[in-house]
Amino acid sequence: MNGSLRLESSPGCGTRASLWLPVSEHVVRIVQDAPALVERHDDEVQARATILVVDDDPLIATSTAYLLEDLGHEVVEVGSGAAALEVLKNGKRVDLILTDYSMPRMTGLELAHAARALRPDLPVILATGYAELPEGADSNIPRIRKPYLQNQLVAEIRKALHHQAG
């Protein structure tokens, strides 16, 4: 390939990696654009929302936040049910909560009930890896099964926001 990799590091300053690759001499012709993962509809463009993402796993919370921001939503990311309730109590405008079900100290279901005690019309979507939730779990709260695809999440958000507006 005739490329090179240069690593530079100094204490207190960090490390910089530079990867040098030669320019290709081959011409690449794009035959057709790759299909979009998500079809964008006019109602989606108008349905931009502030979404409160709640997950105790920082990797999942951050990747979900990036996905939602790429779709044009404003995202508030927190790591617990208690932190989510603080966001709501502090008056932050939130249009929807997307929460993990299985979290320590407060489950997503418990968060949904507490959030609706503060804001009865606030849509909540539970993200869960479980096939079934425990007996007695509120079946009126929409669920999305982990792992989910971007188009599945878009559809659930659209339904939740539409239900709130309707």
Summary of the structure (lengths in Angstrom):
residues: 166
radius of gyration: 20.9
end to end distance: 58.7
largest distance: 64.0
contacts: 423
relative contact order: 0.14
helix: 33%
strand: 22%
